[in-house]
Amino acid sequence: MSWLEDRHLFLIAILAYGLSVVYSVFLWRGGFRRDNWTNYSLLASGFVFHTLAMLSRGMSFARCPTQNLYEATLFIAWSMVIVYLFVGIWPRLRFLGAFASPVLFAMGIFALMPGLDNQAGPIQPNRALTSLHAALVLLACGTFGLSFVTATMYLTQEHDLKADKLRALLSMLPSMERMESLIGRLIAAGFILLTAGIAVGIANLKFTQDTFIKYDSMVLWALIIWTVYLLVILLRGLHARRGRSFALAAMASFAFLFLTFWGFFLLSSIHHP
């Protein structure tokens, strides 16, 4: 069995994310006072193998790797890493990796669970609109996932300010105002991607089945998630006291997204025939 297979490549990526988790423990214990590229580099190396795994998967089946729970989890985690690698260019935001790596490691372990990589049934032909729809929706999920990570970092800094002011002052974490702004931007970006993904999905239904809407569990899920994040955006604009409540809303929204995705996906007749 070749080590160029996608699951082996992804396993190497998970090991890199695991090393990042171990290193993140030392960053936490040190109060985030050391700014270096070690954690960023570990996640970047994991991203390389993660990307190679997705490319290997896509080339093997000649389609966008988004057709089952294993592939969907791969894509969401990959989206989180690529957004982090861009955001992490700024030194004070680089510590996001310490909060992201445990999430990525857990998602990777979950993806490798037996039964998620179900290739039963005929492989559907690669359709541009289908692939674009899936990619946009999963990119949105990954962006929402990073907003969850940022919200976790926000609440950590808030706790340190209340419980240990010296630790918070010596920490190199970004200001709470900057973190709140980043949460808002990530949610806005994810919402735009999700809206575009839903629009492409509607166009695909019209093209393939001559209808703009079709009852399906994943269609219902996408509309529910779209509504949830629209409410989060509106509440942030209307609520005078944002901060902690906004961070908690970001965390709760992604937790709901993550916990409900798998069940709705398995019930879908369109996405899981």
Secondary structure, DSSP 8 states (H G I E B T S, - for coil): --TTSHHHHHHHHHHHHHHHHHHHHHHHHTTS----SHHHHHHHHHHHHHHHHHHHHHHHHTS-S-SSHHHHHHHHHHHHHHHHHHHTTSGGGTTHHHHHHHHHHHHHHHHTSTTSS---S------HHHHHHHHHHHHHHHHHHHHHHHHHHHHHHHHHHHH-HHHHHH-----HHHHHHHHHHHHHHHHHHHHHHHHHHHHHHHHHHS-S----HHHHHHHHHHHHHHHHHHHHHH-SS-THHHHHHHHHHHHHHHHHHHHHHHH-TTT--
